[in-house]
């Protein structure tokens, strides 16, 4: 998966291995819980967990939102936050899921106030081979009706006047892409949850999940909670959850870090998202510029030791400033005005990527009290996943749009060695 760095993710809840009394004790029943679901615990207050909690709470469900730190405190608060549906080597079902989520963002923004900007995206690379790859990909997604086409430098100048391509490259332009402030969006959703009567419980570390007297029991380092169903939206901690509920298989690859630099608000210098060989950047409605780098962290022993505990911040202000200077310097080769920016924040986002690149969404077979929601990019998919998860949980629906993204595909692989849907995937466009 070398097409893009994975710079968006859902917030991960703090999860440790369950204690023995809370190990799995589930009856073999249908995919969803029997009877009405009135009280739900959502574990993980990243953007996906917050969206699910919001959609449940607005329909009258009693929601407990649990996180070891707080809303968007981890990956969701350190995301490049590009909303897109333009995939090259993805199954059509995944493309359409993302299209639905883009549309859902428009509806959600009329219900919840959060910073959202629809300026399109520009993507180009500094080699003829990559340029051809992009052009071939555009032709494929145009067959699905995607509003993406190849443009030359003169057309780019009309879309992004301050951008220097540093060469006569052909550029993929998608007019429907946008960007969001994921931290502000997550917090706005959480505020709506509490306005609907939901309860937020953080900081609280989940230490066990199991069934007790017909209810789901969630053990935390504060107190246990009993609910009708537990939604697990824990991002990079998905494998710990799989172990906790005796799922018997991993769900995600080891999380990888991505550096995101956020500037203080400045005058408008960018219209679209730009994504190229060595950098990517966009500007939020309030004037802050979001920048990411493509190189990744150095592979020194010092860096590896520091990254072992998956931090979301740098150990010192000096080191953060050094990284920010490098990231801004790279971007300034394309937009010189970025050199005038003042840094507000330098964060590290840990990107959860399911084993085959596709989301994992739905009830766990034979575990009717568990609903999983793990994916990348959580920022793009949060609105549609929140909407559909609430339908499946509260109405007992099994939405066909999610058929290719069930956990059963991994269980099938574990039992038979067969490939589930999407395992042929190679390159992924995400944010």
Phi, psi and omega per residue, in radians:
X1 nan 1.426 -3.040
X2 -1.904 0.163 -3.042
X3 -1.315 -0.710 3.131
X4 -2.534 2.625 2.912
X5 -1.161 2.603 3.129
X6 -1.711 1.758 -2.984
X7 -1.976 0.311 3.076
X8 -2.348 2.598 -3.128
X9 -2.868 2.939 3.116
X10 -1.648 2.711 -3.120
X11 -1.168 2.387 -3.118
X12 -1.781 2.286 3.058
X13 -1.400 2.738 3.113
X14 -1.404 2.019 -3.054
X15 -2.297 2.327 3.053
X16 -2.137 2.993 -3.094
X17 -1.080 2.426 -3.084
X18 -1.227 2.607 3.045
X19 -1.306 2.800 -3.020
X20 -0.960 -0.780 -3.107
X21 -1.103 -0.307 -3.095
X22 -1.842 0.254 3.077
X23 -1.152 2.896 -2.981
X24 -0.942 2.335 3.037
X25 -2.585 1.245 -3.041
X26 -1.984 2.419 3.034
X27 -1.339 2.641 3.102
X28 -1.410 1.741 -3.106
X29 -2.275 -2.944 3.094
X30 -1.124 3.027 -3.045
X31 -1.075 -0.672 -3.101
X32 -1.771 2.950 -3.137
X33 -1.238 2.624 3.070
X34 -1.516 2.528 -3.130
X35 1.442 3.033 -3.075
X36 -1.316 2.433 3.071
X37 -1.691 1.989 -3.114
X38 -1.894 -0.503 -3.007
X39 -2.329 2.124 -3.046
X40 -2.248 2.368 2.970
X41 -1.736 2.197 3.037
X42 -1.832 2.050 -3.090
X43 -1.725 1.906 -3.107
X44 2.082 1.932 -3.101
X45 -1.818 0.658 2.921
X46 -1.407 -2.965 -3.023
X47 -1.174 -0.587 3.116
X48 -1.249 -0.838 3.113
X49 -1.059 -0.702 3.134
X50 -1.152 -0.659 3.122
X51 -1.168 -0.747 3.094
X52 -1.103 -0.791 3.132
X53 -1.061 -0.720 3.130
X54 -1.091 -0.840 -3.103
X55 -1.155 -0.612 3.058
X56 -1.188 -0.790 -3.037
X57 -1.197 -0.605 -3.104
X58 -1.253 -0.254 3.061
X59 -1.700 0.189 3.027
X60 1.636 0.061 3.111
X61 -1.316 2.475 3.057
X62 -1.409 2.064 -2.987
X63 -2.028 2.349 2.935
X64 -1.954 2.071 3.141
X65 -1.841 2.029 -2.982
X66 -2.031 2.353 3.061
X67 -2.664 2.602 -3.097
X68 -1.279 -0.289 3.137
X69 -2.244 -0.941 -3.109
X70 2.701 -3.126 -3.065
X71 -1.057 2.246 3.046
X72 0.937 0.487 -3.088
X73 -1.343 -0.251 -3.073
X74 -2.084 -2.010 -2.987
X75 -1.117 -0.705 -3.088
X76 -1.102 -0.499 3.107
X77 -1.479 -0.004 -3.129
X78 -2.316 0.877 -3.066
X79 -2.045 2.558 3.024
X80 -1.179 -0.512 2.915
X81 1.146 0.764 3.061
X82 -1.532 2.136 3.099
X83 -1.629 1.968 -3.095
X84 -2.581 2.796 3.085
X85 -2.304 0.252 -3.030
X86 -1.647 1.755 -3.117
X87 -1.955 2.637 -3.135
X88 -1.790 -1.008 -3.091
X89 -1.909 0.723 -3.122
X90 -1.903 2.665 3.061
X91 -1.143 2.617 3.113
X92 -0.981 -0.582 -3.114
X93 -1.078 -0.630 3.119
X94 -1.282 -0.693 3.066
X95 -0.997 -0.838 -3.079
X96 -1.211 -0.560 3.061
X97 -1.042 -0.720 -3.125
X98 -1.275 -0.607 3.047
X99 -1.078 -0.793 3.089
X100 -1.029 -0.665 -3.109
X101 -1.232 -0.644 3.032
X102 -1.020 -0.783 3.113
X103 -1.109 -0.671 -3.137
X104 -1.157 -0.530 3.060
X105 -1.043 -0.702 3.135
X106 -1.085 -0.756 3.134
X107 -1.206 -0.774 -3.104
X108 -1.065 -0.641 -3.112
X109 -1.180 -0.270 3.042
X110 -1.487 -0.268 3.118
X111 -1.732 -0.589 -3.037
X112 -2.234 2.377 -3.110
X113 -1.570 1.996 3.084
X114 -2.652 2.743 -3.095
X115 -1.259 2.137 -3.070
X116 -2.504 2.359 -3.096
X117 -2.374 2.163 3.088
X118 -1.842 1.701 -3.116
X119 -2.147 0.077 -3.068
X120 1.352 3.136 -3.140
X121 -2.454 2.626 3.073
X122 -2.133 2.304 -3.115
X123 -2.393 2.254 -3.139
X124 -2.716 2.796 -3.095
X125 -2.380 2.741 -2.989
X126 -1.667 0.785 3.033
X127 -2.713 2.625 -3.122
X128 -1.122 -0.636 -3.129
X129 -1.131 -0.797 3.138
X130 -1.193 -0.618 3.098
X131 -1.068 -0.747 3.108
X132 -1.156 -0.685 3.117
X133 -1.037 -0.753 3.126
X134 -1.121 -0.795 -3.124
X135 -1.073 -0.727 3.100
X136 -1.106 -0.720 3.132
X137 -1.124 -0.692 3.115
X138 -1.076 -0.723 3.117
X139 -1.079 -0.652 -3.140
X140 -1.182 -0.799 -3.078
X141 -1.331 -0.371 3.026
X142 -1.101 -0.492 3.097
X143 -1.133 -0.387 3.082
X144 -1.581 0.007 3.132
X145 1.541 0.262 -3.094
X146 -1.218 2.393 -3.134
X147 -1.386 1.092 -3.119
X148 -2.251 2.414 3.089
X149 -2.679 2.874 3.125
X150 -1.496 2.384 -3.140
X151 -2.266 2.726 3.115
X152 -1.723 -3.114 -3.029
X153 -1.065 -0.630 -3.127
X154 -1.161 -0.649 3.098
X155 -1.235 -0.667 3.092
X156 -1.044 -0.679 -3.116
X157 -1.076 -0.542 3.100
X158 -1.322 -0.482 -3.139
X159 -1.482 -0.735 -3.047
X160 -2.379 1.431 -3.020
X161 -1.029 -0.518 -3.076
X162 -1.520 0.023 -3.038
X163 -1.597 2.279 3.020
X164 -1.880 2.029 -3.101
X165 -1.253 -0.254 -3.077
X166 1.007 0.753 3.127
X167 2.570 2.875 -3.114
X168 -1.590 1.163 -3.069
X169 -1.620 2.578 2.944
X170 -1.367 2.420 -2.999
X171 -2.164 2.370 3.014
X172 -1.456 2.167 3.125
X173 -2.047 2.161 3.067
X174 -2.007 2.041 -3.027
X175 -1.350 -0.269 -3.027
X176 -1.674 -0.061 -3.094
X177 -1.314 2.731 3.127
X178 -2.576 -3.043 3.115
X179 -2.548 2.717 -3.059
X180 -2.422 2.748 2.957
X181 -1.531 1.803 -2.991
X182 -1.213 -0.581 3.110
X183 -1.160 -0.841 3.134
X184 -1.125 -0.653 3.134
X185 -1.147 -0.776 3.124
X186 -1.070 -0.797 -3.130
X187 -1.139 -0.628 3.097
X188 -1.135 -0.685 3.095
X189 -1.142 -0.711 3.134
X190 -1.129 -0.691 3.089
X191 -1.045 -0.657 3.099
X192 -1.177 -0.649 3.098
X193 -1.031 -0.846 -3.139
X194 -1.173 -0.598 3.091
X195 -1.124 -0.499 3.101
X196 -1.491 0.083 3.111
X197 1.704 0.073 3.121
X198 -1.281 2.836 -3.107
X199 -2.027 2.297 3.062
X200 -1.781 2.334 -3.065
X201 -2.224 1.622 3.060
X202 -2.804 2.582 0.040
X203 -1.345 2.373 3.101
X204 -2.678 2.193 -3.123
X205 -1.665 2.188 3.087
X206 -1.365 2.263 -3.114
X207 -2.040 -0.125 3.123
X208 -3.011 2.596 3.073
X209 -2.347 2.272 3.108
X210 -2.877 3.095 -3.142
X211 -1.792 2.392 -3.089
X212 -2.547 2.039 3.096
X213 0.926 0.770 3.095
X214 1.381 0.021 3.110
X215 -2.049 2.801 2.977
X216 -1.498 2.294 -3.131
X217 -1.935 2.134 3.128
X218 -1.889 1.956 3.086
X219 -1.513 2.333 3.041
X220 -2.288 3.000 3.103
X221 -1.350 0.021 3.051
X222 -1.772 -1.021 -3.091
X223 -2.914 2.742 3.063
X224 -1.399 2.721 3.090
X225 -2.280 2.499 3.054
X226 -1.972 2.287 -3.090
X227 -2.442 2.988 3.067
X228 -1.397 -0.513 -3.065
X229 -2.729 2.577 3.087
X230 -2.014 2.175 3.005
X231 -1.666 2.203 -3.134
X232 -1.886 1.820 3.128
X233 -2.078 1.126 -2.896
X234 -1.901 0.269 2.965
X235 0.878 -2.061 -3.056
X236 -1.168 -0.234 3.101
X237 -1.622 0.246 -3.067
X238 -1.043 -0.603 -3.137
X239 -1.204 -0.598 3.053
X240 -1.112 -0.652 3.110
X241 -1.153 -0.758 3.131
X242 -1.000 -0.692 3.089
X243 -1.199 -0.689 -3.091
X244 -1.087 -0.640 -3.109
X245 -1.773 0.262 3.129
X246 0.986 0.702 3.123
X247 -1.159 -0.570 3.041
X248 1.537 0.160 3.115
X249 -2.728 2.664 3.018
X250 -1.308 2.710 3.105
X251 -1.982 -0.558 -3.049
X252 -2.239 2.731 3.004
X253 -1.288 2.832 3.055
X254 -0.966 2.345 -3.093
X255 -1.114 2.489 3.128
X256 -2.078 2.578 -3.069
X257 -1.549 2.629 3.005
X258 -2.428 2.369 -3.095
X259 -1.558 2.274 3.074
X260 -2.170 2.219 3.099
X261 -1.889 2.257 3.072
X262 -2.014 2.224 3.131
X263 -1.594 2.943 2.951
X264 -1.270 2.784 3.118
X265 -0.974 2.397 3.098
X266 -2.455 3.007 -3.131
X267 -1.038 2.728 -3.102
X268 -1.166 2.056 3.104
X269 -2.155 -0.205 -3.072
X270 -2.289 2.510 3.061
X271 -1.880 -0.737 -3.001
X272 -1.969 2.992 2.925
X273 -1.397 2.340 3.051
X274 -2.007 2.344 -3.114
X275 -2.442 2.061 -3.069
X276 -2.470 -2.920 -2.940
X277 -0.970 -0.746 -2.975
X278 -2.155 0.050 -3.108
X279 -2.824 2.943 2.995
X280 -2.696 2.550 -3.039
X281 -2.797 2.703 3.011
X282 -2.748 2.984 -3.104
X283 -2.156 2.301 -3.139
X284 -1.385 2.873 -3.125
X285 -1.000 -0.515 -3.110
X286 -1.488 0.069 3.074
X287 1.719 -0.183 3.096
X288 -1.231 2.440 3.103
X289 -1.784 2.338 3.118
X290 -1.886 2.208 -3.090
X291 -2.247 2.509 3.034
X292 -2.296 2.802 3.128
X293 -2.022 2.772 -3.099
X294 -1.773 -0.312 -2.982
X295 -1.240 -0.582 -3.054
X296 1.455 2.961 -3.078
X297 -1.283 2.668 3.064
X298 -1.069 2.606 -3.106
X299 -1.605 0.567 -3.139
X300 -1.377 2.810 3.118
X301 -1.071 -0.653 -3.138
X302 -1.075 -0.800 -3.132
X303 -1.193 -0.717 -3.131
X304 -1.099 -0.691 3.114
X305 -1.149 -0.714 -3.141
X306 -1.147 -0.675 -3.068
X307 -1.386 -0.172 -3.036
X308 -1.018 -0.593 -3.113
X309 -1.636 0.232 3.108
X310 0.911 1.054 3.139
X311 -1.283 2.737 3.059
X312 -1.883 0.007 3.126
X313 -2.445 2.815 3.131
X314 -1.380 2.651 -3.102
X315 -1.232 -0.306 3.133
X316 -2.598 2.665 3.117
X317 -1.133 -0.592 -3.139
X318 -1.124 -0.783 -3.136
X319 -1.145 -0.712 3.098
X320 -1.065 -0.730 -3.134
X321 -1.131 -0.680 3.110
X322 -1.066 -0.796 -3.137
X323 -1.151 -0.712 3.135
X324 -1.102 -0.705 3.122
X325 -1.068 -0.746 3.131
X326 -1.124 -0.799 -3.096
X327 -1.122 -0.790 3.131
X328 -1.157 -0.683 3.120
X329 -1.062 -0.716 3.107
X330 -1.115 -0.813 -3.119
X331 -1.141 -0.532 -3.088
X332 -1.178 -0.313 3.061
X333 -1.158 -0.372 3.132
X334 -1.782 -0.611 3.126
X335 -2.367 1.630 -3.051
X336 -1.006 -0.500 -3.115
X337 -1.086 -0.334 3.134
X338 -1.102 -0.417 3.116
X339 -1.090 -0.351 3.133
X340 -1.417 -0.087 -3.044
X341 -1.268 2.566 2.994
X342 -1.838 2.332 -3.060
X343 -1.343 2.291 3.051
X344 -1.733 -0.666 -3.028
X345 -2.735 2.497 2.981
X346 -2.189 2.032 -3.082
X347 -2.157 2.855 3.082
X348 -2.078 2.094 3.105
X349 -1.806 2.350 -3.131
X350 -1.803 2.051 -2.903
X351 -1.662 2.023 3.084
X352 -1.485 2.174 3.141
X353 -2.223 1.966 3.073
X354 -0.942 2.753 -2.975
X355 -0.975 -0.603 -3.132
X356 -1.867 0.184 3.092
X357 1.500 -0.167 -3.086
X358 -1.759 2.724 3.123
X359 -1.077 2.768 2.982
X360 -2.078 1.952 -3.020
X361 -2.439 2.288 2.975
X362 2.276 3.103 3.088
X363 -1.156 2.541 3.086
X364 -1.470 2.267 3.137
X365 -0.951 2.348 3.120
X366 1.167 0.142 3.086
X367 -2.290 1.256 -2.971
X368 -1.115 -0.267 -3.134
X369 -1.604 0.112 -3.120
X370 -2.113 2.282 3.047
X371 -2.186 2.143 -3.084
X372 -1.706 2.550 3.027
X373 -2.603 1.620 -3.117
X374 -2.294 2.290 -3.030
X375 -2.940 2.928 2.948
X376 -2.535 2.147 0.209
X377 -1.694 2.125 3.088
X378 -1.109 -0.570 -3.137
X379 -1.095 -0.822 3.119
X380 -1.146 -0.726 -2.947
X381 -1.575 -0.208 -3.013
X382 -0.935 -0.799 -3.083
X383 -1.095 -0.793 -3.096
X384 -1.274 -0.631 3.123
X385 -1.146 -0.719 3.096
X386 -1.051 -0.761 -3.124
X387 -1.146 -0.843 -3.074
X388 -1.281 -0.640 3.115
X389 -1.081 -0.716 3.111
X390 -1.088 -0.669 3.090
X391 -1.096 -0.787 -3.092
X392 -1.210 -0.628 -3.087
X393 -1.344 -0.795 -3.013
X394 -1.581 -0.497 -3.085
X395 -1.823 -0.114 -3.087
X396 1.240 0.297 3.135
X397 -1.308 2.745 2.971
X398 -2.213 1.706 -2.934
X399 -1.317 2.189 -3.113
X400 -1.087 -0.531 -3.130
X401 -1.040 -0.398 -3.119
X402 -1.726 0.108 -2.996
X403 -1.029 -0.630 -3.098
X404 -1.408 0.009 -2.972
X405 -2.108 0.363 -3.115
X406 -1.422 2.710 3.118
X407 -1.170 -0.340 -3.115
X408 -0.978 -0.499 -3.104
X409 -1.123 -0.601 3.106
X410 -1.308 -0.630 3.100
X411 -1.148 -0.626 3.100
X412 -1.146 -0.723 3.110
X413 -1.073 -0.774 -3.099
X414 -1.104 -0.664 -3.043
X415 -1.459 -0.629 -2.985
X416 -2.088 -0.285 -3.049
X417 1.398 0.044 3.138
X418 -1.337 2.761 3.098
X419 -1.526 2.329 2.990
X420 -1.494 3.130 -3.114
X421 -1.099 2.399 2.999
X422 1.570 -0.046 -3.043
X423 -1.292 -0.134 3.087
X424 -1.459 -0.032 -2.965
X425 -1.167 2.552 -3.106
X426 -2.109 -0.906 -3.025
X427 -2.167 2.554 -2.957
X428 -2.378 2.286 3.045
X429 -1.687 1.971 -3.089
X430 -2.480 2.983 3.082
X431 -2.470 nan nan
